[in-house]
């Protein structure tokens, strides 16, 4: 039995437990669609983000901040299996090695497409870039809205969670950190 078939079988059981008529017309293929969707939303487990970064490393004598901001990200809360979504802002200061800018966005996607909490997601992105490129510093800020807070529980529609994680120059040099915050500051809530 494939993973999709196994997930589909479990979804069928959930629908049977929740709905009086799980075989009605509109639900006929819901189990399969939900299984396909969940497999896509958690596909980050199939990829090694360090490998993605390593596939596009270039030696360059650039030692100023590289910032990719407003990276759209979508993830699934591991506590409620509900989405959270928002933007990631990622910067690093190269120490002789740079990577393709799209690879930074791919790293965000790979970690986001796993069952997550925002705090861990922020640190995983930071640590991956630090370990793969060994830059002088890494900064990551994520702003996200969590459907587990919006649809259920406290039902706060306009809440935004912001997390940050820093290494190297972003921790030691307040000017570097301030520059990063200034560059993304217009987008922070």
Secondary structure, DSSP 8 states (H G I E B T S, - for coil): --HHHHHHHHHHHHHHHH-TTTTSGGGTTHHHHHHHHHHHHTGGGG--HHHHHHTTEEE----SEEEEEEEEEEEEETTTS-EEEEEEEEEEE-SSEEE-HHHHHHHHHHHHTSEE-HHHHHHHHHHHHHHHH--SEEEEEEEEEEHHHHTSTT--TT--EEEEEE-THHHH-HHHHHHHHHHHHTT--
